[in-house]
């Protein structure tokens, strides 16, 4: 079953910002190969971190909107977390509107 | 002795005022308004939110904290 996911990634700030999109694209193959689709890749760019992560004071933020199987997202998250250049990741299911929540759970 | 009269002042609901239905954990500017200057989440009697909204805001703030978008509470003065 395909679900909508939102994946936020914080990348090493020493990376060239132009490289970010191609690098992410490389990881997104996992999603595409499993029959999922990538709705949007939003690179926020360099941002100050609220606290240091691995001695870095800033990071390059990117938000990915995906439609994919749970397993594929899990694999994507695993692969991202193995990368040295990825400081942190977060996978969040999109919040459905209040009324739709119950009906979606039944399906 | 009569009870001292305490005026009940309803606070304006800040989410309704902003016209926001769903709290987005990526909306840092909005979530910051629910944090004290030390980074603590403001109590509901301060924010004037409904229980449900308060919960949603709290979860959103915690998500944002994990991604270093918002600070964790600091014991430091002025921090």
N, CA and C atoms of all chains as a GROMACS GRO file, in nm:
protein
  558
    1UNK      N    1   0.084  -0.120   0.000
    1UNK     CA    2   0.000   0.000   0.000
    1UNK      C    3   0.088   0.125   0.000
    2UNK      N    4   0.049   0.212  -0.087
    2UNK     CA    5   0.131   0.333  -0.101
    2UNK      C    6   0.080   0.443  -0.009
    3UNK      N    7   0.170   0.507   0.056
    3UNK     CA    8   0.133   0.615   0.147
    3UNK      C    9   0.212   0.741   0.112
    4UNK      N   10   0.162   0.851   0.166
    4UNK     CA   11   0.234   0.976   0.145
    4UNK      C   12   0.328   1.004   0.262
    5UNK      N   13   0.452   1.031   0.229
    5UNK     CA   14   0.550   1.059   0.332
    5UNK      C   15   0.619   1.192   0.307
    6UNK      N   16   0.668   1.246   0.416
    6UNK     CA   17   0.745   1.368   0.411
    6UNK      C   18   0.878   1.335   0.477
    7UNK      N   19   0.985   1.352   0.403
    7UNK     CA   20   1.116   1.319   0.458
    7UNK      C   21   1.199   1.446   0.465
    8UNK      N   22   1.246   1.480   0.584
    8UNK     CA   23   1.334   1.596   0.596
    8UNK      C   24   1.476   1.547   0.620
    9UNK      N   25   1.568   1.608   0.549
    9UNK     CA   26   1.708   1.568   0.559
    9UNK      C   27   1.792   1.690   0.591
   10UNK      N   28   1.885   1.675   0.683
   10UNK     CA   29   1.984   1.779   0.707
   10UNK      C   30   2.118   1.727   0.657
   11UNK      N   31   2.176   1.802   0.562
   11UNK     CA   32   2.302   1.760   0.502
   11UNK      C   33   2.417   1.845   0.555
   12UNK      N   34   2.534   1.788   0.542
   12UNK     CA   35   2.658   1.855   0.582
   12UNK      C   36   2.669   1.991   0.512
   13UNK      N   37   2.694   2.099   0.588
   13UNK     CA   38   2.699   2.232   0.526
   13UNK      C   39   2.822   2.253   0.437
   14UNK      N   40   2.922   2.166   0.449
   14UNK     CA   41   3.041   2.182   0.366
   14UNK      C   42   3.015   2.136   0.222
   15UNK      N   43   2.902   2.071   0.201
   15UNK     CA   44   2.866   2.028   0.066
   15UNK      C   45   2.834   2.149  -0.021
   16UNK      N   46   2.863   2.134  -0.150
   16UNK     CA   47   2.825   2.238  -0.244
   16UNK      C   48   2.674   2.231  -0.264
   17UNK      N   49   2.608   2.348  -0.254
   17UNK     CA   50   2.462   2.346  -0.259
   17UNK      C   51   2.408   2.298  -0.394
   18UNK      N   52   2.489   2.318  -0.500
   18UNK     CA   53   2.442   2.273  -0.630
   18UNK      C   54   2.444   2.120  -0.641
   19UNK      N   55   2.525   2.058  -0.556
   19UNK     CA   56   2.534   1.912  -0.559
   19UNK      C   57   2.417   1.846  -0.488
   20UNK      N   58   2.347   1.924  -0.407
   20UNK     CA   59   2.247   1.865  -0.318
   20UNK      C   60   2.138   1.791  -0.396
   21UNK      N   61   2.078   1.861  -0.492
   21UNK     CA   62   1.968   1.799  -0.566
   21UNK      C   63   2.010   1.670  -0.638
   22UNK      N   64   2.123   1.669  -0.711
   22UNK     CA   65   2.166   1.544  -0.774
   22UNK      C   66   2.194   1.432  -0.674
   23UNK      N   67   2.253   1.469  -0.559
   23UNK     CA   68   2.284   1.367  -0.457
   23UNK      C   69   2.157   1.303  -0.406
   24UNK      N   70   2.058   1.388  -0.375
   24UNK     CA   71   1.931   1.336  -0.325
   24UNK      C   72   1.864   1.248  -0.430
   25UNK      N   73   1.875   1.295  -0.554
   25UNK     CA   74   1.814   1.221  -0.665
   25UNK      C   75   1.867   1.078  -0.668
   26UNK      N   76   1.996   1.066  -0.637
   26UNK     CA   77   2.061   0.935  -0.635
   26UNK      C   78   1.995   0.842  -0.532
   27UNK      N   79   1.965   0.898  -0.416
   27UNK     CA   80   1.904   0.816  -0.311
   27UNK      C   81   1.759   0.784  -0.341
   28UNK      N   82   1.695   0.875  -0.416
   28UNK     CA   83   1.553   0.858  -0.444
   28UNK      C   84   1.526   0.745  -0.542
   29UNK      N   85   1.633   0.691  -0.600
   29UNK     CA   86   1.617   0.575  -0.689
   29UNK      C   87   1.545   0.462  -0.617
   30UNK      N   88   1.574   0.448  -0.489
   30UNK     CA   89   1.512   0.341  -0.410
   30UNK      C   90   1.361   0.350  -0.418
   31UNK      N   91   1.312   0.474  -0.408
   31UNK     CA   92   1.168   0.496  -0.413
   31UNK      C   93   1.114   0.465  -0.552
   32UNK      N   94   1.183   0.520  -0.652
   32UNK     CA   95   1.135   0.505  -0.789
   32UNK      C   96   1.137   0.359  -0.833
   33UNK      N   97   1.243   0.287  -0.794
   33UNK     CA   98   1.254   0.147  -0.835
   33UNK      C   99   1.148   0.059  -0.772
   34UNK      N  100   1.095   0.104  -0.658
   34UNK     CA  101   0.997   0.022  -0.589
   34UNK      C  102   0.855   0.058  -0.632
   35UNK      N  103   0.844   0.147  -0.731
   35UNK     CA  104   0.712   0.182  -0.781
   35UNK      C  105   0.652   0.303  -0.714
   36UNK      N  106   0.725   0.367  -0.626
   36UNK     CA  107   0.678   0.489  -0.562
   36UNK      C  108   0.706   0.609  -0.650
   37UNK      N  109   0.652   0.724  -0.611
   37UNK     CA  110   0.678   0.845  -0.688
   37UNK      C  111   0.725   0.957  -0.596
   38UNK      N  112   0.805   1.044  -0.654
   38UNK     CA  113   0.856   1.158  -0.579
   38UNK      C  114   0.778   1.280  -0.622
   39UNK      N  115   0.700   1.336  -0.530
   39UNK     CA  116   0.614   1.450  -0.566
   39UNK      C  117   0.692   1.579  -0.573
   40UNK      N  118   0.778   1.598  -0.474
   40UNK     CA  119   0.846   1.727  -0.468
   40UNK      C  120   0.977   1.713  -0.394
   41UNK      N  121   1.078   1.781  -0.445
   41UNK     CA  122   1.205   1.789  -0.373
   41UNK      C  123   1.230   1.937  -0.345
   42UNK      N  124   1.221   1.974  -0.220
   42UNK     CA  125   1.232   2.114  -0.182
   42UNK      C  126   1.362   2.134  -0.104
   43UNK      N  127   1.459   2.198  -0.169
   43UNK     CA  128   1.586   2.224  -0.100
   43UNK      C  129   1.577   2.363  -0.037
   44UNK      N  130   1.574   2.366   0.095
   44UNK     CA  131   1.562   2.494   0.167
   44UNK      C  132   1.692   2.571   0.159
   45UNK      N  133   1.802   2.498   0.149
   45UNK     CA  134   1.932   2.563   0.150
   45UNK      C  135   1.993   2.568   0.288
   46UNK      N  136   2.098   2.648   0.300
   46UNK     CA  137   2.172   2.655   0.426
   46UNK      C  138   2.089   2.725   0.534
   47UNK      N  139   2.090   2.668   0.651
   47UNK     CA  140   2.010   2.721   0.761
   47UNK      C  141   2.087   2.702   0.889
   48UNK      N  142   2.071   2.796   0.978
   48UNK     CA  143   2.136   2.784   1.107
   48UNK      C  144   2.066   2.679   1.192
   49UNK      N  145   2.143   2.590   1.256
   49UNK     CA  146   2.083   2.489   1.343
   49UNK      C  147   2.059   2.550   1.481
   50UNK      N  148   1.953   2.504   1.546
   50UNK     CA  149   1.921   2.555   1.680
   50UNK      C  150   2.025   2.509   1.782
   51UNK      N  151   2.091   2.399   1.750
   51UNK     CA  152   2.201   2.350   1.834
   51UNK      C  153   2.296   2.276   1.743
   52UNK      N  154   2.417   2.253   1.791
   52UNK     CA  155   2.518   2.189   1.705
   52UNK      C  156   2.488   2.041   1.685
   53UNK      N  157   2.506   1.996   1.563
   53UNK     CA  158   2.498   1.854   1.533
   53UNK      C  159   2.632   1.814   1.473
   54UNK      N  160   2.699   1.721   1.532
   54UNK     CA  161   2.831   1.677   1.488
   54UNK      C  162   2.923   1.797   1.466
   55UNK      N  163   2.920   1.890   1.560
   55UNK     CA  164   3.006   2.010   1.559
   55UNK      C  165   2.973   2.109   1.448
   56UNK      N  166   2.862   2.088   1.377
   56UNK     CA  167   2.824   2.182   1.272
   56UNK      C  168   2.721   2.280   1.327
   57UNK      N  169   2.739   2.408   1.295
   57UNK     CA  170   2.645   2.509   1.342
   57UNK      C  171   2.535   2.534   1.240
   58UNK      N  172   2.559   2.493   1.115
   58UNK     CA  173   2.452   2.504   1.015
   58UNK      C  174   2.438   2.374   0.936
   59UNK      N  175   2.332   2.369   0.859
   59UNK     CA  176   2.310   2.251   0.778
   59UNK      C  177   2.230   2.288   0.655
   60UNK      N  178   2.234   2.202   0.554
   60UNK     CA  179   2.153   2.223   0.434
   60UNK      C  180   2.027   2.139   0.449
   61UNK      N  181   1.913   2.208   0.452
   61UNK     CA  182   1.786   2.138   0.472
   61UNK      C  183   1.723   2.104   0.339
   62UNK      N  184   1.660   1.988   0.334
   62UNK     CA  185   1.584   1.949   0.216
   62UNK      C  186   1.462   1.871   0.262
   63UNK      N  187   1.347   1.897   0.198
   63UNK     CA  188   1.224   1.826   0.230
   63UNK      C  189   1.178   1.752   0.106
   64UNK      N  190   1.154   1.622   0.121
   64UNK     CA  191   1.109   1.540   0.010
   64UNK      C  192   0.965   1.496   0.034
   65UNK      N  193   0.883   1.513  -0.067
   65UNK     CA  194   0.746   1.463  -0.060
   65UNK      C  195   0.736   1.338  -0.145
   66UNK      N  196   0.698   1.228  -0.084
   66UNK     CA  197   0.698   1.101  -0.155
   66UNK      C  198   0.563   1.033  -0.146
   67UNK      N  199   0.536   0.949  -0.246
   67UNK     CA  200   0.430   0.850  -0.239
   67UNK      C  201   0.498   0.717  -0.254
   68UNK      N  202   0.491   0.636  -0.151
   68UNK     CA  203   0.569   0.514  -0.159
   68UNK      C  204   0.523   0.410  -0.059
   69UNK      N  205   0.577   0.290  -0.075
   69UNK     CA  206   0.552   0.182   0.020
   69UNK      C  207   0.630   0.210   0.148
   70UNK      N  208   0.578   0.163   0.260
   70UNK     CA  209   0.649   0.181   0.387
   70UNK      C  210   0.790   0.124   0.384
   71UNK      N  211   0.805   0.007   0.322
   71UNK     CA  212   0.936  -0.058   0.321
   71UNK      C  213   1.039   0.024   0.244
   72UNK      N  214   0.996   0.084   0.132
   72UNK     CA  215   1.089   0.163   0.051
   72UNK      C  216   1.136   0.286   0.128
   73UNK      N  217   1.044   0.347   0.201
   73UNK     CA  218   1.082   0.466   0.279
   73UNK      C  219   1.178   0.427   0.390
   74UNK      N  220   1.153   0.312   0.449
   74UNK     CA  221   1.240   0.263   0.556
   74UNK      C  222   1.381   0.243   0.501
   75UNK      N  223   1.386   0.186   0.382
   75UNK     CA  224   1.516   0.160   0.319
   75UNK      C  225   1.586   0.292   0.286
   76UNK      N  226   1.509   0.388   0.235
   76UNK     CA  227   1.565   0.520   0.204
   76UNK      C  228   1.622   0.584   0.330
   77UNK      N  229   1.546   0.577   0.437
   77UNK     CA  230   1.590   0.637   0.563
   77UNK      C  231   1.717   0.569   0.612
   78UNK      N  232   1.722   0.437   0.597
   78UNK     CA  233   1.839   0.361   0.641
   78UNK      C  234   1.963   0.402   0.561
   79UNK      N  235   1.945   0.408   0.428
   79UNK     CA  236   2.058   0.444   0.344
   79UNK      C  237   2.108   0.585   0.371
   80UNK      N  238   2.012   0.677   0.393
   80UNK     CA  239   2.050   0.815   0.421
   80UNK      C  240   2.129   0.823   0.552
   81UNK      N  241   2.081   0.750   0.651
   81UNK     CA  242   2.145   0.760   0.782
   81UNK      C  243   2.285   0.698   0.782
   82UNK      N  244   2.314   0.617   0.680
   82UNK     CA  245   2.448   0.558   0.671
   82UNK      C  246   2.549   0.657   0.615
   83UNK      N  247   2.498   0.761   0.546
   83UNK     CA  248   2.587   0.856   0.482
   83UNK      C  249   2.651   0.951   0.583
   84UNK      N  250   2.779   0.975   0.563
   84UNK     CA  251   2.850   1.069   0.651
   84UNK      C  252   2.798   1.212   0.630
   85UNK      N  253   2.758   1.242   0.508
   85UNK     CA  254   2.718   1.380   0.476
   85UNK      C  255   2.577   1.412   0.524
   86UNK      N  256   2.504   1.311   0.568
   86UNK     CA  257   2.369   1.334   0.618
   86UNK      C  258   2.375   1.347   0.770
   87UNK      N  259   2.342   1.466   0.819
   87UNK     CA  260   2.350   1.490   0.963
   87UNK      C  261   2.230   1.430   1.034
   88UNK      N  262   2.112   1.441   0.973
   88UNK     CA  263   1.992   1.393   1.039
   88UNK      C  264   1.879   1.376   0.938
   89UNK      N  265   1.791   1.283   0.967
   89UNK     CA  266   1.674   1.263   0.881
   89UNK      C  267   1.550   1.251   0.968
   90UNK      N  268   1.436   1.277   0.907
   90UNK     CA  269   1.310   1.257   0.977
   90UNK      C  270   1.204   1.221   0.876
   91UNK      N  271   1.133   1.113   0.903
   91UNK     CA  272   1.025   1.070   0.816
   91UNK      C  273   0.894   1.093   0.888
   92UNK      N  274   0.802   1.162   0.823
   92UNK     CA  275   0.673   1.194   0.884
   92UNK      C  276   0.563   1.160   0.785
   93UNK      N  277   0.458   1.093   0.836
   93UNK     CA  278   0.339   1.072   0.753
   93UNK      C  279   0.262   1.202   0.749
   94UNK      N  280   0.210   1.234   0.631
   94UNK     CA  281   0.134   1.358   0.622
   94UNK      C  282   0.005   1.345   0.702
   95UNK      N  283  -0.027   1.451   0.773
   95UNK     CA  284  -0.149   1.453   0.851
   95UNK      C  285  -0.269   1.466   0.758
   96UNK      N  286  -0.361   1.372   0.771
   96UNK     CA  287  -0.483   1.383   0.692
   96UNK      C  288  -0.577   1.480   0.761
   97UNK      N  289  -0.666   1.541   0.683
   97UNK     CA  290  -0.766   1.627   0.747
   97UNK      C  291  -0.850   1.545   0.844
   98UNK      N  292  -0.900   1.611   0.947
   98UNK     CA  293  -0.968   1.545   1.058
   98UNK      C  294  -1.069   1.439   1.017
   99UNK      N  295  -1.161   1.476   0.929
   99UNK     CA  296  -1.269   1.385   0.894
   99UNK      C  297  -1.220   1.262   0.820
  100UNK      N  298  -1.119   1.281   0.737
  100UNK     CA  299  -1.072   1.173   0.651
  100UNK      C  300  -0.994   1.068   0.727
  101UNK      N  301  -0.953   1.102   0.847
  101UNK     CA  302  -0.863   1.015   0.922
  101UNK      C  303  -0.927   0.879   0.950
  102UNK      N  304  -1.051   0.882   0.998
  102UNK     CA  305  -1.117   0.758   1.038
  102UNK      C  306  -1.145   0.669   0.918
  103UNK      N  307  -1.190   0.730   0.810
  103UNK     CA  308  -1.222   0.651   0.692
  103UNK      C  309  -1.097   0.589   0.633
  104UNK      N  310  -0.986   0.663   0.640
  104UNK     CA  311  -0.862   0.612   0.584
  104UNK      C  312  -0.810   0.494   0.665
  105UNK      N  313  -0.837   0.497   0.795
  105UNK     CA  314  -0.789   0.390   0.881
  105UNK      C  315  -0.863   0.260   0.853
  106UNK      N  316  -0.988   0.274   0.810
  106UNK     CA  317  -1.069   0.156   0.785
  106UNK      C  318  -1.024   0.083   0.660
  107UNK      N  319  -0.980   0.158   0.561
  107UNK     CA  320  -0.944   0.098   0.431
  107UNK      C  321  -0.830  -0.002   0.447
  108UNK      N  322  -1.706   3.610   5.432
  108UNK     CA  323  -1.626   3.698   5.345
  108UNK      C  324  -1.650   3.659   5.198
  109UNK      N  325  -1.686   3.756   5.118
  109UNK     CA  326  -1.712   3.722   4.977
  109UNK      C  327  -1.582   3.689   4.903
  110UNK      N  328  -1.600   3.602   4.810
  110UNK     CA  329  -1.482   3.565   4.728
  110UNK      C  330  -1.435   3.686   4.650
  111UNK      N  331  -1.306   3.703   4.644
  111UNK     CA  332  -1.258   3.817   4.564
  111UNK      C  333  -1.293   3.797   4.416
  112UNK      N  334  -1.342   3.902   4.358
  112UNK     CA  335  -1.384   3.894   4.219
  112UNK      C  336  -1.261   3.891   4.129
  113UNK      N  337  -1.258   3.786   4.047
  113UNK     CA  338  -1.146   3.780   3.954
  113UNK      C  339  -1.201   3.789   3.811
  114UNK      N  340  -1.165   3.892   3.742
  114UNK     CA  341  -1.222   3.904   3.607
  114UNK      C  342  -1.174   3.791   3.517
  115UNK      N  343  -1.269   3.728   3.447
  115UNK     CA  344  -1.233   3.622   3.353
  115UNK      C  345  -1.211   3.686   3.218
  116UNK      N  346  -1.088   3.680   3.177
  116UNK     CA  347  -1.061   3.738   3.046
  116UNK      C  348  -1.026   3.626   2.949
  117UNK      N  349  -1.115   3.608   2.852
  117UNK     CA  350  -1.089   3.506   2.750
  117UNK      C  351  -0.977   3.554   2.658
  118UNK      N  352  -0.879   3.467   2.643
  118UNK     CA  353  -0.770   3.503   2.551
  118UNK      C  354  -0.813   3.472   2.409
  119UNK      N  355  -0.762   3.551   2.321
  119UNK     CA  356  -0.791   3.525   2.183
  119UNK      C  357  -0.715   3.399   2.141
  120UNK      N  358  -0.783   3.314   2.067
  120UNK     CA  359  -0.716   3.193   2.020
  120UNK      C  360  -0.624   3.229   1.904
  121UNK      N  361  -0.493   3.219   1.924
  121UNK     CA  362  -0.400   3.267   1.822
  121UNK      C  363  -0.404   3.189   1.692
  122UNK      N  364  -0.444   3.061   1.700
  122UNK     CA  365  -0.450   2.983   1.575
  122UNK      C  366  -0.569   3.023   1.491
  123UNK      N  367  -0.684   3.043   1.559
  123UNK     CA  368  -0.801   3.087   1.486
  123UNK      C  369  -0.778   3.225   1.427
  124UNK      N  370  -0.708   3.308   1.504
  124UNK     CA  371  -0.681   3.443   1.456
  124UNK      C  372  -0.597   3.440   1.329
  125UNK      N  373  -0.505   3.343   1.324
  125UNK     CA  374  -0.418   3.334   1.206
  125UNK      C  375  -0.484   3.253   1.095
  126UNK      N  376  -0.600   3.193   1.125
  126UNK     CA  377  -0.669   3.115   1.023
  126UNK      C  378  -0.600   2.984   0.989
  127UNK      N  379  -0.539   2.921   1.092
  127UNK     CA  380  -0.466   2.797   1.068
  127UNK      C  381  -0.544   2.679   1.123
  128UNK      N  382  -0.567   2.580   1.038
  128UNK     CA  383  -0.642   2.461   1.080
  128UNK      C  384  -0.546   2.351   1.125
  129UNK      N  385  -0.447   2.326   1.044
  129UNK     CA  386  -0.351   2.221   1.074
  129UNK      C  387  -0.217   2.284   1.112
  130UNK      N  388  -0.158   2.235   1.218
  130UNK     CA  389  -0.028   2.287   1.260
  130UNK      C  390   0.081   2.212   1.184
  131UNK      N  391   0.165   2.288   1.117
  131UNK     CA  392   0.274   2.227   1.041
  131UNK      C  393   0.402   2.238   1.124
  132UNK      N  394   0.470   2.125   1.143
  132UNK     CA  395   0.590   2.127   1.227
  132UNK      C  396   0.705   2.198   1.158
  133UNK      N  397   0.691   2.231   1.029
  133UNK     CA  398   0.797   2.301   0.958
  133UNK      C  399   0.780   2.452   0.964
  134UNK      N  400   0.664   2.496   1.016
  134UNK     CA  401   0.636   2.639   1.025
  134UNK      C  402   0.702   2.694   1.152
  135UNK      N  403   0.831   2.722   1.140
  135UNK     CA  404   0.910   2.758   1.258
  135UNK      C  405   0.864   2.892   1.317
  136UNK      N  406   0.831   2.985   1.230
  136UNK     CA  407   0.794   3.119   1.277
  136UNK      C  408   0.669   3.111   1.366
  137UNK      N  409   0.573   3.027   1.325
  137UNK     CA  410   0.451   3.012   1.404
  137UNK      C  411   0.482   2.944   1.538
  138UNK      N  412   0.558   2.835   1.532
  138UNK     CA  413   0.585   2.758   1.654
  138UNK      C  414   0.665   2.838   1.755
  139UNK      N  415   0.749   2.927   1.704
  139UNK     CA  416   0.829   3.008   1.795
  139UNK      C  417   0.743   3.095   1.886
  140UNK      N  418   0.625   3.131   1.838
  140UNK     CA  419   0.538   3.215   1.920
  140UNK      C  420   0.485   3.139   2.041
  141UNK      N  421   0.497   3.004   2.040
  141UNK     CA  422   0.451   2.924   2.153
  141UNK      C  423   0.565   2.882   2.244
  142UNK      N  424   0.683   2.940   2.221
  142UNK     CA  425   0.798   2.909   2.306
  142UNK      C  426   0.833   3.030   2.390
  143UNK      N  427   0.878   3.004   2.514
  143UNK     CA  428   0.930   3.113   2.594
  143UNK      C  429   1.071   3.146   2.547
  144UNK      N  430   1.130   3.250   2.602
  144UNK     CA  431   1.264   3.286   2.553
  144UNK      C  432   1.368   3.183   2.596
  145UNK      N  433   1.332   3.096   2.691
  145UNK     CA  434   1.424   2.988   2.726
  145UNK      C  435   1.401   2.863   2.643
  146UNK      N  436   1.303   2.868   2.557
  146UNK     CA  437   1.278   2.753   2.472
  146UNK      C  438   1.176   2.656   2.527
  147UNK      N  439   1.110   2.693   2.637
  147UNK     CA  440   1.006   2.606   2.691
  147UNK      C  441   0.875   2.630   2.618
  148UNK      N  442   0.794   2.524   2.612
  148UNK     CA  443   0.661   2.537   2.552
  148UNK      C  444   0.570   2.610   2.650
  149UNK      N  445   0.498   2.709   2.599
  149UNK     CA  446   0.411   2.788   2.686
  149UNK      C  447   0.288   2.707   2.726
  150UNK      N  448   0.243   2.730   2.848
  150UNK     CA  449   0.126   2.659   2.900
  150UNK      C  450   0.000   2.705   2.828
  151UNK      N  451  -0.103   2.622   2.837
  151UNK     CA  452  -0.226   2.655   2.765
  151UNK      C  453  -0.293   2.780   2.819
  152UNK      N  454  -0.279   2.802   2.951
  152UNK     CA  455  -0.341   2.923   3.005
  152UNK      C  456  -0.273   3.048   2.951
  153UNK      N  457  -0.153   3.031   2.898
  153UNK     CA  458  -0.084   3.144   2.837
  153UNK      C  459  -0.118   3.154   2.689
  154UNK      N  460  -0.119   3.038   2.621
  154UNK     CA  461  -0.139   3.041   2.477
  154UNK      C  462  -0.285   3.061   2.439
  155UNK      N  463  -0.378   3.016   2.526
  155UNK     CA  464  -0.518   3.031   2.493
  155UNK      C  465  -0.567   2.934   2.387
  156UNK      N  466  -0.497   2.822   2.370
  156UNK     CA  467  -0.537   2.723   2.270
  156UNK      C  468  -0.634   2.622   2.331
  157UNK      N  469  -0.705   2.550   2.243
  157UNK     CA  470  -0.788   2.439   2.289
  157UNK      C  471  -0.696   2.323   2.323
  158UNK      N  472  -0.745   2.227   2.404
  158UNK     CA  473  -0.660   2.113   2.439
  158UNK      C  474  -0.602   2.042   2.316
  159UNK      N  475  -0.686   2.022   2.217
  159UNK     CA  476  -0.639   1.952   2.097
  159UNK      C  477  -0.529   2.032   2.026
  160UNK      N  478  -0.553   2.161   2.013
  160UNK     CA  479  -0.454   2.245   1.944
  160UNK      C  480  -0.323   2.248   2.020
  161UNK      N  481  -0.334   2.258   2.153
  161UNK     CA  482  -0.215   2.263   2.236
  161UNK      C  483  -0.130   2.137   2.216
  162UNK      N  484  -0.202   2.024   2.208
  162UNK     CA  485  -0.133   1.896   2.187
  162UNK      C  486  -0.063   1.896   2.052
  163UNK      N  487  -0.135   1.942   1.950
  163UNK     CA  488  -0.078   1.942   1.816
  163UNK      C  489   0.045   2.032   1.809
  164UNK      N  490   0.033   2.149   1.874
  164UNK     CA  491   0.145   2.242   1.875
  164UNK      C  492   0.264   2.181   1.947
  165UNK      N  493   0.236   2.115   2.062
  165UNK     CA  494   0.344   2.055   2.140
  165UNK      C  495   0.418   1.948   2.059
  166UNK      N  496   0.340   1.864   1.989
  166UNK     CA  497   0.402   1.759   1.908
  166UNK      C  498   0.484   1.821   1.795
  167UNK      N  499   0.428   1.925   1.734
  167UNK     CA  500   0.497   1.992   1.624
  167UNK      C  501   0.629   2.052   1.672
  168UNK      N  502   0.627   2.112   1.789
  168UNK     CA  503   0.748   2.172   1.843
  168UNK      C  504   0.853   2.065   1.870
  169UNK      N  505   0.808   1.950   1.923
  169UNK     CA  506   0.903   1.844   1.954
  169UNK      C  507   0.964   1.786   1.826
  170UNK      N  508   0.882   1.775   1.722
  170UNK     CA  509   0.936   1.731   1.594
  170UNK      C  510   1.039   1.830   1.543
  171UNK      N  511   1.005   1.958   1.550
  171UNK     CA  512   1.095   2.062   1.500
  171UNK      C  513   1.225   2.065   1.580
  172UNK      N  514   1.214   2.036   1.709
  172UNK     CA  515   1.335   2.034   1.792
  172UNK      C  516   1.430   1.924   1.748
  173UNK      N  517   1.374   1.809   1.713
  173UNK     CA  518   1.459   1.698   1.671
  173UNK      C  519   1.538   1.733   1.547
  174UNK      N  520   1.478   1.817   1.463
  174UNK     CA  521   1.548   1.855   1.341
  174UNK      C  522   1.622   1.989   1.357
  175UNK      N  523   1.649   2.028   1.478
  175UNK     CA  524   1.728   2.147   1.507
  175UNK      C  525   1.668   2.275   1.450
  176UNK      N  526   1.535   2.274   1.428
  176UNK     CA  527   1.468   2.395   1.382
  176UNK      C  528   1.436   2.486   1.500
  177UNK      N  529   1.414   2.423   1.616
  177UNK     CA  530   1.384   2.498   1.738
  177UNK      C  531   1.477   2.449   1.848
  178UNK      N  532   1.505   2.534   1.945
  178UNK     CA  533   1.597   2.493   2.051
  178UNK      C  534   1.528   2.410   2.158
  179UNK      N  535   1.607   2.330   2.228
  179UNK     CA  536   1.559   2.264   2.348
  179UNK      C  537   1.569   2.366   2.461
  180UNK      N  538   1.491   2.347   2.568
  180UNK     CA  539   1.498   2.441   2.679
  180UNK      C  540   1.640   2.448   2.734
  181UNK      N  541   1.683   2.569   2.764
  181UNK     CA  542   1.817   2.586   2.819
  181UNK      C  543   1.806   2.639   2.962
  182UNK      N  544   1.885   2.582   3.052
  182UNK     CA  545   1.883   2.630   3.190
  182UNK      C  546   1.956   2.763   3.206
  183UNK      N  547   2.034   2.799   3.104
  183UNK     CA  548   2.113   2.922   3.112
  183UNK      C  549   2.022   3.044   3.122
  184UNK      N  550   2.071   3.145   3.190
  184UNK     CA  551   1.996   3.271   3.196
  184UNK      C  552   2.007   3.344   3.063
  185UNK      N  553   1.894   3.384   3.013
  185UNK     CA  554   1.893   3.459   2.887
  185UNK      C  555   1.919   3.371   2.766
  186UNK      N  556   1.937   3.243   2.786
  186UNK     CA  557   1.966   3.154   2.674
  186UNK      C  558   1.839   3.104   2.617
   0.00000   0.00000   0.00000
